[in-house]
């Protein structure tokens, strides 16, 4: 299979991008972490970077025509419809 210029296998649904709200929150926490690391303390900066990573990996948004099926340990947890919701990857009941 030939590779495109970026070296990424093309996806039938287009590239996976973060939704605008998630992008803004991640950007805000990274900027806050940089400012806190410069002004306050490196431990506070590390905590804010960790929060930015959790936000980037957990906030999802479903469009009106989409449904998200949430599985935990192979069992159906719920089905989410349109809107913003969080899926924390390592958090199970």
Helices and strands as residue ranges (DSSP letters): H 20-39, H 42-58, E 59-62, E 68-72, E 75-80, E 83-86
